[in-house]
Amino acid sequence: MGTAQHVLLELVGGNEQLASLAVAINKNREDVVMAVQCLKRRGLAEARSVGVYAATEAGRAFVDAGHTVASGQTKARPRQQTRGLRQRAWWVIRARQVVSIPDLLSTLADGSEKNAAKNLSRYLAALVRTGFLQELSRRPGTAPTSNGYKRYTLVRNNGRQAPVVRQHQRTVFDPNTGEAFPLGNEGEMS
């Protein structure tokens, strides 16, 4: 039985103080707080005041039904927004109208990102496949043997919030309009 399950059973039994919960289940205060946060996200517990928690009606029903708290029980909600590098890339795309991966990397990447070029490449490919961007002719590189690099132009500018790639649903969601555009089966995406 996990810490969250032990905490929920204690809360249902009336033990609501952080310190006494930690003693009752033989865990430190930080572990109990993390377990309570998990229970709160699931709607099974609530905070009454600092260090005082209680089981909700849903928490009591959960225990009465014989359920146990385990990871993966919550239903994953599709992403409503994108963050970080992709959000910043969208701002640059909207401002410049025509971009390339090297342009975006020189503007946005500071070296702390994990594989920024691949992340942006997959993001732009998904935006091309769903009609937000259009691929232009290649611009020659500086080396004589270079094939150049792809350039993209903005076609669909629905607003300031960046389109979100929903990998599991195989769609790109536009948070500005609430529409989802299917990606199909070709190429890579993320």
N, C-alpha and C positions, 0 to 999 in steps of 0.2 A: 504494500500500500504506500502511495506517495505522500509527500508532505502536504500537498493541497487537500488530499482526501482526509488525512488526519486532522488538519485544521478545520475543515468543514464539519467533521463529526463533533469536534469540540465546540464549535460555534452553535451547532444545532442543540448540543447538550447544555448550552447556557454559559460556557466559558468564553468571555468576550474580551478580556484584558490581554494585551500583547505579551506582557511578562509571564502571566500564568499559562498562556497558550504555549510559549516557548518551553516552559518547564514541563508541561503536561505531555508534550510530544517529543521531548528531549532534543530540541533543535535550537539554534541560536536565533536571535531576534530578526536578523536579516533574512534568514530562510523563511521565517513565519511571515514577514512582510511581503516577500516575493510570492508566497503561496496565496496570501490574501489578495494581492493584486491580480493574480490569475483568476481567483474566484470572483472578484469584482468584475473583471472583463467578461466573464461568462454569465454575470447576473445572479450568482449564487450567494454572494456576500456583499455587505455594504459597510462603510465606515460611519460610525456614530459620532466619534470625535477622535482626537489624536490618540492613537494607541488603543482605541476601543472599537471592536468590530462586531457585526452580528450577521447571522444567516438571514437571507431573504426568504420569502415564501417559496420562491422557485428553488432555493437551496434546500429547504426542508422537504419539499416534494421530491427533489432529486435523491436525497438520502432515503426517504420513505419508499421510493420505487426500487431501491437497491442498486442504483447506479454508482459507479466509481469515477472519480475524476482522472482522466488520462489525456495525454497529448493527442492532438488531432481531432478532438471532438467538436470544436467550433467549425462552423461552415466558413470556408474562405470566401471573402467578398472580393469581387473583381476590383482591381485597382481603379481609382477615380482620378488619380493625378500621378505625374511622374516627377521625380526630383533630381537634384544634382546635375550631372553633366548633360543629360538629355534636355532638361528644362532650360538650362543656359544655352544649349545649342539652338533650341527653338527660338529663343529671344534673338540670337544672332541671325538666324535664318530670316526671321521676319524683318529685321532691320536692314540686312544687306540684299535680300531677294535672290542673290546668286552666291552660292558657297561651294567649297570643296572641303574634303576631309583635312588636308593640310592647313587650310584657312581656319577651320574650326579648332584644330589642335593648337595652332599657334596662338589663338585668341583665348581658348578656354582651359586647356590642360596645363596643370602645374607640376605634373609628375607624381602626384599622390594618388591618382586614379589607377585602378587596376585595368590595364589594357584598354586605354581610352580610344585608340584607333579602331579596334574591333567593335567596341561598344557603339561608337558613332556610326561606323560602317553598317552595322546591323540595323540601327535605328533609322538611318537614311534609306536603306533598302526597303524597310517596312513602309516608310512614308511614300516612297515611289510606288510601291505595289498597291497602295490604297488611294493614290491620287493627290496627296498633299504636295508632293514634289515631282518634278520631271527631270530626268537625266538629260544633260546637254552633251554636246560633243566633248571629247577629251581635250584637255589643255596640255600641250607638250611640257615635259619635265625639263630640268636644266641639263641633265646628262644626255650625250648624243644618242645613247641606246635606250633612253627612257620611252616607255609607251605613254607616258603622261599620267594624269589622274582625272578622275571623274569630277564633273561639276554638276550642280543641281540648282534648279530654279524653283521658287515657291509658286505653286499653282493655286492651292486652296489655303487661304489665310482666314480661318474662322475665329481667331481671337488670340489673346495673350497666353492662355493656358496651353501647355504643350500636349500634343496627342500622346496617348498612352498605349504602348504595345502590351496587349494581353496575350501572352504566349499560350496559355492553356486553352483559351477560347479561340485562338487563332484569329484575333481581330485587332484593329487599332481603334481605340475609343477616343472620341473628341469630347473633352469635358466642357468645351464652350457651347456645344449644341446638344450634347447628350447622345449623339449618334455613334454607332459602332460599325466599322467598315471591315468586311472579311478580307483576310490575307490570302486565302487560297493555299495551294500546296507547293508552289515553286520556291526554290532558293532557301536561304537561311533566314532565321529571324530570332529575335530574343526579346 
